Amino acid sequence: MSQELINNFHTKLDEIVLWRFQELSNIELELDSLLGNKDNISHKSFLLRGAIALIYAHWEGAIRDIFLEYNTFLNNLLKKEFIPLTKNTVFILELLLHPNREDQFIQTIFCNIYNLNKLLNNNSIVLETYKINLSDNIDESKSLNHKNEKKLKPIEDFLNLNTSKLQIINNVINTKSNLGFEELRTLLHKFDIIICDDIMIQRYQINQLLKHRNDIAHGDNAFFNLQERDIENIQIILTKIINLIKIIKKKLRDRTNLITNS
């Protein structure tokens, strides 16, 4: 069953990016045609601003849809499968409790989960010890304040392997219509995806794309005095964005194997 869910998820990922990459390739060709063209600067500026708006739309749309599909995969897994509680799936607990994340009590629970998760990286800490420690931590928290019992139920259900009725809500994925680097960092953190160097080095290009998109969306006459380097800079951003979508897509494909092979 898990392999069927994985295969379906991978197919959905391919569908999400395929048409976007095709359109981004057309934008690449359009940008190439603007280079060296000295005629009608105002028309070139119009085309460039349109290209920037489309590049951003595909950037935010791809990341949003990829994580929404990943969230669907996790929910399907919760419905159909026993999920072993290991260091590869503890982050699901945080996602299940997302509506209460701002609660000081829940923040404390998250901190304890995180610390226990770090302990599990030590091979001498066996899984059963981890489960017992987490259960004891929950019991202690409930004894301090019975009002917190409802918030802790998703963790207890998870520990008891009663996952069929659990649901990770889609609003855990929020790009805020302004997908800059910090919004991306927050989203990756929620889903326990490590920000590697390949992502970090794209920070400048992500924020530049967002700035240009916002300037255009707010009616700024950006790029009216068009220079060749303006076009070249957008070409660089486009290449980086395509590569970044590929990196994140691969990380989520790899994550599905970690979850189901735990």
DRENGUBA-990575 format. One line per field, with one value per residue: residue number from 1; x negated, y negated, z of N, C-alpha, C, O in turn. Coordinates in steps of 0.2 Angstrom, whole numbers, m for minus. Each point is the difference from the previous one (the first is absolute). Last residue first. Example, Ala and Ser with C-alpha at 12.3 -4.5 7.8 and 13.67 -1.06 7.14 Angstrom:
2
num <- [2:1]
nu <- [m64:1]
nv <- [11:34]
nw <- [35:m1]
cau <- [m4:4]
cav <- [m6:m6]
caw <- [1:0]
cu <- [4:m4]
cv <- [m5:m6]
cw <- [3:0]
ou <- [m3:m5]
ov <- [m6:1]
ow <- [1:3]
//
This chain:
262
num <- [262:261:260:259:258:257:256:255:254:253:252:251:250:249:248:247:246:245:244:243:242:241:240:239:238:237:236:235:234:233:232:231:230:229:228:227:226:225:224:223:222:221:220:219:218:217:216:215:214:213:212:211:210:209:208:207:206:205:204:203:202:201:200:199:198:197:196:195:194:193:192:191:190:189:188:187:186:185:184:183:182:181:180:179:178:177:176:175:174:173:172:171:170:169:168:167:166:165:164:163:162:161:160:159:158:157:156:155:154:153:152:151:150:149:148:147:146:145:144:143:142:141:140:139:138:137:136:135:134:133:132:131:130:129:128:127:126:125:124:123:122:121:120:119:118:117:116:115:114:113:112:111:110:109:108:107:106:105:104:103:102:101:100:99:98:97:96:95:94:93:92:91:90:89:88:87:86:85:84:83:82:81:80:79:78:77:76:75:74:73:72:71:70:69:68:67:66:65:64:63:62:61:60:59:58:57:56:55:54:53:52:51:50:49:48:47:46:45:44:43:42:41:40:39:38:37:36:35:34:33:32:31:30:29:28:27:26:25:24:23:22:21:20:19:18:17:16:15:14:13:12:11:10:9:8:7:6:5:4:3:2:1]
nu <- [m54:7:20:m9:m18:5:10:m17:m12:12:m3:m22:m1:11:m13:m19:8:4:m20:m11:10:m7:m23:m1:9:m15:m18:8:3:m21:m6:12:m10:m22:1:13:17:21:25:3:18:15:25:20:5:m7:m28:m21:m6:m18:m28:m13:m6:m24:m24:m8:m13:m28:m21:m8:m16:m21:9:6:m18:m12:17:17:23:24:21:25:4:m20:1:13:m13:m17:9:4:m21:m9:19:22:28:27:5:m3:12:15:5:30:15:8:5:10:9:11:m13:m21:m8:m21:m13:m16:14:19:m5:m3:21:13:m3:17:21:m5:m2:14:m8:m26:m17:m3:m8:m28:m15:0:m17:m26:m6:m3:m25:m21:0:m10:m27:m13:0:m19:m30:m27:m24:m10:m1:9:24:3:14:28:12:4:24:26:7:11:28:19:6:19:28:12:9:19:6:7:26:12:m15:m2:m5:m28:m22:m9:m18:m29:m15:m15:m29:m13:17:19:20:25:19:24:17:6:m22:m12:9:m8:m23:m1:7:m18:m16:8:m3:m25:m7:10:m12:m21:2:7:m18:m15:10:5:m21:m7:14:m5:m20:3:10:m16:m14:11:1:m21:m6:11:m11:m21:m5:m22:m22:m10:m17:12:21:7:m2:22:21:m2:6:26:12:m2:18:24:m1:1:24:15:m7:5:20:0:m17:7:17:m9:m9:17:9:m15:1:19:m1:m15:9:14]
nv <- [m18:m7:m20:m29:m11:m7:m25:m23:m9:m18:m28:m17:m10:m25:m25:m11:m14:m28:m19:m9:m22:m27:m15:m14:m27:m25:m13:m19:m28:m20:m12:m25:m27:m14:m18:m27:m24:m12:2:14:m5:m16:7:4:25:28:3:4:25:20:1:12:28:13:1:20:26:4:4:25:24:17:20:28:22:11:17:10:21:8:10:m17:m27:m19:m15:m26:m26:m14:m18:m28:m20:m12:m16:m8:m11:4:21:31:27:27:12:5:25:23:26:21:30:18:27:11:18:14:m11:m25:m23:m15:m21:m28:m19:m15:m27:m25:1:m5:m24:m10:8:m7:7:28:7:4:25:22:2:11:28:14:2:20:26:8:7:25:22:4:5:m4:2:m15:m32:m18:m8:m24:m24:m5:m12:m28:m14:m3:m20:m26:m5:m8:m26:m18:m1:m18:m27:m9:m7:22:13:9:25:31:23:1:11:27:13:6:25:21:11:13:24:22:10:10:15:m4:m5:m30:m19:m9:m22:m27:m12:m12:m27:m22:m9:m19:m28:m14:m9:m25:m26:m10:m13:m28:m24:m9:m13:m29:m19:m8:m19:m29:m12:m8:m25:m23:m5:m14:m29:m16:m5:m21:m27:m8:m4:2:6:32:18:19:5:29:21:7:20:28:13:9:26:21:5:17:28:11:6:25:24:7:17:29:19:10:23:27:13:13:28:23:9:18:28:16:11:26]
nw <- [37:m29:m10:1:m19:m28:m9:m6:m25:m18:2:m10:m27:m9:2:m19:m24:m3:m5:m26:m15:4:m12:m26:m5:4:m18:m20:3:m4:m25:m11:5:m14:m24:1:m1:15:5:27:25:15:22:15:18:m8:m7:20:12:m11:5:22:3:m9:15:20:m6:m4:21:12:m6:13:20:m6:m1:25:19:19:5:14:11:1:11:m11:m25:m4:5:m18:m21:3:m2:m25:m17:m12:7:m4:22:4:14:7:20:m4:m7:21:10:21:7:11:m1:21:26:11:26:3:m10:15:18:m6:m2:23:15:4:20:29:20:25:28:18:18:m10:m28:m9:3:m19:m24:m1:m3:m25:m15:4:m11:m26:m7:2:m19:m22:4:0:1:m25:m4:m10:16:17:m8:4:23:3:m10:13:19:m6:m4:20:9:m12:7:19:m6:m22:m22:m19:m10:m27:m11:3:m17:m9:15:m1:m19:1:6:m17:m4:24:11:3:m23:m9:m20:m13:m17:6:m2:m25:m17:3:m12:m26:m7:1:m23:m20:2:m7:m27:m10:4:m16:m26:m6:0:m22:m24:m4:m8:m26:m16:m1:m16:m27:m10:m4:m24:m24:m4:m10:m28:m16:m2:m19:m31:m18:m5:3:4:23:9:m4:21:18:m5:6:25:8:m3:19:22:m2:6:27:14:m1:16:29:15:m2:14:27:6:2:24:20:0:10:28:11:0:19:26:4]
cau <- [m2:m5:3:6:m2:m4:5:4:m5:0:6:0:m4:3:5:m3:m3:6:3:m4:2:6:m1:m4:4:5:m3:m2:6:1:m5:3:7:m1:m2:m7:m2:m7:1:m3:m7:m2:m6:0:2:7:4:0:4:7:2:0:5:6:0:2:7:4:1:4:5:m4:m3:6:3:m4:m7:m2:m6:m5:m6:0:7:m1:m5:3:5:m3:m2:6:2:m4:m7:m4:m6:0:2:m5:2:m4:m7:m3:m4:4:m4:m1:m4:4:5:m1:7:1:5:m4:m6:3:1:m7:m3:3:m5:m6:3:1:m4:2:5:6:m1:1:7:4:m2:4:7:0:m1:6:5:m1:1:8:2:m1:4:7:5:6:1:2:m4:m6:1:m3:m7:m2:0:m5:m6:m1:m2:m7:m4:0:m4:m7:m2:m1:m7:1:m1:m7:m1:4:m2:2:7:5:1:4:7:2:2:8:2:m3:m8:m2:m5:m6:m3:m6:m1:6:3:m4:1:7:m1:m3:5:5:m4:0:7:1:m4:3:6:m2:m3:5:5:m4:m2:7:2:m5:1:6:m2:m4:4:4:m4:m1:7:1:m4:3:6:m2:6:6:m1:5:m2:m7:m1:2:m6:m6:2:m1:m7:m2:2:m5:m6:1:1:m6:m3:2:m1:m5:0:5:m2:m6:3:4:m5:m2:5:1:m7:1:5:m3:m4:4]
cav <- [m1:5:7:1:1:6:5:0:4:7:3:1:6:5:1:2:6:4:0:5:6:1:2:6:5:2:4:6:4:2:5:7:2:4:8:1:6:m2:m4:2:3:0:m3:m5:m7:0:0:m6:m5:2:m2:m7:m3:1:m5:m7:1:0:m7:m5:m3:m4:m6:m4:m1:m5:2:m5:m4:0:4:6:3:2:6:6:3:3:7:4:1:5:m1:5:m3:m3:m7:m4:m7:m3:0:m7:m3:m5:m6:m4:m6:m6:0:m6:m1:3:6:5:2:4:6:3:2:6:6:m2:0:7:2:m4:4:m4:m7:m1:1:m6:m5:1:m2:m7:m2:1:m5:m7:0:0:m7:m5:0:m3:4:m1:3:7:5:1:6:5:0:2:7:2:m1:5:6:0:0:7:4:m1:4:7:1:1:m6:m1:m3:m6:m7:m5:2:m2:m7:m2:0:m7:m4:m2:m3:m7:0:m7:1:m4:0:3:7:4:0:5:7:1:1:7:6:0:4:7:2:2:5:6:1:1:7:6:1:2:7:4:1:4:7:2:0:6:5:0:2:8:3:0:5:6:0:1:0:m3:m7:m3:m3:m2:m7:m4:0:m5:m7:m2:m1:m7:m5:1:m4:m7:m1:0:m6:m5:1:m4:m7:m4:m1:m5:m7:m2:m2:m7:m5:m1:m3:m7:m3:m1:m6:m6]
caw <- [6:1:m1:4:7:1:0:7:4:m3:2:7:1:m3:5:6:0:0:7:4:m3:3:8:1:m3:5:5:m3:1:7:2:m3:3:6:m1:m2:0:m4:m6:m7:1:m7:m1:m5:3:3:m6:m4:4:0:m7:0:4:m4:m5:2:3:m6:m3:4:m4:m5:3:1:m6:m4:m2:m5:2:m6:2:m2:2:7:0:m3:5:6:m2:m1:6:3:0:2:0:m6:1:m3:m1:m6:2:1:m6:m3:0:m7:0:0:m5:m4:m2:m7:0:4:m4:m6:4:1:m7:m3:0:m4:m7:m2:m6:m6:m4:m2:1:8:2:m2:4:6:m1:m1:7:4:m3:2:7:1:m3:5:6:m1:m4:2:6:m1:3:m5:m4:3:0:m7:0:4:m4:m5:3:2:m6:m2:4:m2:m6:3:4:7:4:0:7:2:m3:5:2:m5:0:7:m2:m2:6:m1:m7:m1:m1:3:5:m1:7:2:m2:m1:7:4:m2:3:7:1:m2:5:6:m2:1:7:2:m2:3:7:0:m2:6:6:0:1:7:3:m2:4:7:1:0:6:5:0:1:7:4:m1:5:7:4:m2:2:m3:m6:0:2:m5:m5:3:m1:m7:m1:2:m5:m5:2:0:m7:m3:3:m4:m7:m3:3:m3:m7:m1:1:m7:m5:2:m2:m7:m3:2:m4:m6:0:0]
cu <- [2:m3:m5:2:5:m2:m4:5:4:m4:1:7:0:m4:4:6:m3:m1:6:3:m4:2:7:0:m3:4:5:m3:m1:7:2:m4:3:6:m1:m1:m8:m4:m6:2:m2:m7:m2:m6:0:2:7:5:0:4:7:2:1:6:6:1:3:8:4:1:3:5:m3:m3:6:3:m3:m7:m1:m6:m5:m7:0:7:0:m4:4:5:m3:m1:7:2:m4:m8:m6:m7:0:1:m6:2:m5:m7:m3:m4:3:m4:m1:m4:4:5:0:7:1:4:m4:m6:3:2:m6:m3:2:m5:m6:3:1:m4:3:5:6:m1:2:7:3:m2:4:7:1:0:7:5:m1:1:8:2:m1:5:7:5:7:1:2:m6:m6:0:m3:m8:m2:0:m6:m6:0:m2:m7:m4:0:m5:m7:m2:m1:m6:1:m2:m8:m1:5:m1:2:7:5:0:4:8:2:2:8:2:m2:m8:m2:m5:m6:m1:m5:m1:6:3:m3:2:7:m1:m3:5:5:m4:1:8:1:m4:3:7:m1:m3:5:4:m4:m2:7:1:m5:2:6:m2:m3:5:4:m4:m1:6:1:m4:4:6:m1:5:7:1:5:m2:m7:m1:2:m5:m5:2:m1:m8:m2:2:m5:m6:2:0:m7:m3:2:m1:m6:0:6:m2:m6:3:3:m6:m2:4:1:m7:1:5:m3:m4]
cv <- [6:0:5:8:1:1:7:6:1:4:7:3:1:7:6:2:3:7:4:1:6:7:3:3:7:6:2:4:7:4:2:6:7:2:4:8:1:6:m2:m4:2:3:1:m4:m6:m6:0:0:m7:m5:1:m3:m7:m2:2:m5:m7:0:0:m6:m5:m4:m5:m7:m4:m2:m6:1:m5:m4:1:4:7:4:3:6:6:3:3:7:5:2:5:m2:5:m4:m5:m7:m3:m7:m2:0:m7:m4:m5:m6:m4:m7:m6:m1:m6:m1:3:7:5:3:5:7:4:3:6:6:m1:1:7:2:m3:4:m4:m7:m1:0:m7:m6:1:m3:m8:m2:1:m5:m7:m1:0:m7:m5:0:m4:4:m1:4:7:4:1:7:6:0:3:8:3:m1:6:7:0:1:7:4:m1:4:7:1:0:m6:m2:m2:m5:m7:m5:1:m3:m8:m2:0:m7:m4:m2:m3:m7:0:m7:1:m5:m1:4:7:4:1:5:7:2:2:7:5:1:5:7:2:2:6:6:2:2:7:6:1:2:8:4:1:4:7:3:1:7:5:0:2:8:3:0:6:7:1:2:0:m4:m7:m3:m3:m2:m8:m5:0:m5:m7:m2:m1:m7:m5:1:m4:m8:m2:m1:m7:m6:0:m4:m7:m4:m1:m5:m7:m2:m2:m7:m5:m1:m4:m7:m3:m2:m6]
cw <- [4:7:1:0:4:8:1:0:7:5:m3:3:8:2:m2:5:6:0:0:7:4:m3:2:7:1:m2:5:6:m3:1:7:3:m2:4:6:m1:m2:0:m3:m6:m7:m1:m7:m1:m5:3:2:m5:m3:4:m1:m7:0:4:m5:m5:2:2:m6:m4:4:m5:m5:2:0:m6:m4:m2:m6:2:m6:1:m2:2:7:1:m2:5:5:m2:0:7:4:m1:2:m1:m6:0:m3:m2:m5:4:2:m6:m5:1:m6:1:m1:m5:m5:m2:m7:0:3:m4:m6:3:2:m7:m3:m1:m5:m8:m3:m6:m6:m5:m1:2:7:1:m1:6:7:m1:0:7:4:m2:2:7:2:m2:5:6:m1:m4:3:6:0:3:m5:m4:3:m1:m7:0:4:m4:m6:3:2:m6:m2:4:m2:m6:2:4:7:4:1:7:3:m3:5:2:m6:0:7:m2:m2:6:0:m7:m1:0:3:6:m2:8:3:m1:m1:7:3:m3:3:7:1:m1:6:5:m2:2:8:2:m2:4:8:1:m1:6:6:0:1:8:4:m1:4:7:1:0:7:6:0:2:7:4:m1:4:7:6:m2:2:m5:m7:0:1:m5:m5:3:m2:m8:m1:2:m6:m6:1:m1:m7:m4:2:m4:m7:m4:2:m4:m7:m1:1:m6:m5:2:m2:m7:m2:1:m5:m6:0]
ou <- [m2:m4:2:1:0:0:3:1:m1:2:3:m1:0:3:2:m1:2:2:1:0:3:3:0:1:3:2:0:1:3:0:m1:2:2:0:3:4:m2:m4:0:m1:4:m5:0:0:0:6:5:3:5:5:4:4:5:4:4:4:5:4:4:5:5:m1:1:3:1:0:4:m5:0:1:m3:m1:2:m1:m1:3:1:m1:1:3:0:0:3:m3:m3:0:m1:m4:m5:6:m6:m2:m4:m6:1:1:0:3:3:0:2:2:4:m3:m2:0:m1:m3:m2:m1:m3:m3:0:m3:m3:2:2:m2:2:3:5:3:3:5:4:2:3:5:3:2:4:5:2:3:4:3:1:1:2:3:5:m4:m1:m4:m5:m2:m3:m6:m5:m3:m4:m6:m4:m4:m5:m5:m3:m4:m5:m4:m2:m5:m2:2:m2:0:6:4:4:6:5:3:5:6:2:0:4:m3:m2:2:m4:1:0:4:1:1:2:3:0:2:3:2:0:2:4:1:1:3:2:0:1:4:1:0:0:3:0:0:2:2:0:1:3:1:m1:1:3:1:0:2:2:0:2:0:0:2:m2:1:m1:m1:m5:m4:m1:m3:m4:m2:m2:m4:m4:m1:m3:m4:m2:0:m3:m2:2:2:m2:m1:2:m1:m3:0:1:m1:m2:1:1:m2:m1:1]
ov <- [1:4:6:3:4:5:4:3:5:5:5:4:6:5:4:5:6:4:4:6:5:5:5:6:5:4:6:6:5:4:6:5:4:4:5:4:m4:2:0:2:3:m3:5:m5:m5:m2:m3:m5:m3:m3:m4:m4:m3:m3:m5:m5:m2:m3:m4:m3:m3:m4:m6:m5:m4:m6:m5:m2:2:m6:5:5:5:5:6:5:4:5:6:5:4:6:5:1:0:m5:m6:m4:m2:0:m2:m5:m2:m1:1:m4:4:m5:m2:m5:m5:4:4:5:5:6:6:5:5:6:5:1:3:4:1:m1:4:2:m5:m2:m3:m6:m3:m2:m4:m5:m3:m3:m5:m4:m3:m4:m5:m4:m2:m5:m4:m2:4:5:1:2:5:4:2:4:5:3:3:5:4:2:4:5:3:2:4:5:2:5:m4:0:0:m6:m6:m5:m2:m4:m4:m2:m3:m5:m2:m2:m3:m6:m5:3:m4:m2:2:m5:6:4:4:6:5:4:5:5:4:4:5:5:4:3:6:5:4:5:6:4:4:6:6:3:4:5:6:3:4:5:4:3:5:6:3:3:5:5:3:4:5:4:m6:m1:m3:4:m6:m4:m3:m5:m5:m4:m4:m5:m4:m3:m5:m5:m3:m3:m5:m5:m3:m5:m6:m4:m4:m6:m5:m3:m5:m6:m5:m4:m6:m5:m4:m4:m6:m5]
ow <- [6:2:1:5:5:2:3:5:3:2:4:4:2:2:4:3:2:3:5:2:1:4:4:1:2:3:3:1:2:4:2:1:4:4:1:2:m4:4:m6:m5:m4:m3:m3:m4:2:0:m3:m1:0:m3:m2:0:m1:m4:m2:0:m2:m3:m1:0:m3:m3:0:m2:m5:m2:m1:4:m6:1:0:m4:4:4:1:1:3:3:1:3:5:1:2:m5:5:m4:1:m1:4:m3:1:1:m3:1:m6:5:m6:0:m5:m4:2:m5:0:0:m3:m2:0:m2:m4:m1:m1:m5:m5:m4:m5:m6:m4:m5:3:5:2:2:4:3:1:3:4:2:1:4:4:2:2:4:3:1:4:m6:5:0:2:m3:m3:0:m2:m3:m1:0:m3:m2:0:m2:m3:m1:1:m2:m2:1:0:m2:4:3:6:2:1:4:1:m1:2:2:m1:0:3:1:m5:m1:0:5:m4:6:m4:3:m1:3:5:3:2:4:4:2:2:5:3:1:3:4:1:1:5:3:2:2:4:3:2:4:4:3:2:4:4:3:3:5:4:2:4:5:3:2:5:5:3:4:2:6:m5:m5:m1:m4:m3:0:m3:m3:m1:m2:m4:m3:m1:m3:m5:m3:m2:m4:m4:m3:m2:m4:m4:m2:m2:m5:m4:m2:m4:m5:m2:m3:m5:m5:m2:m4]
//
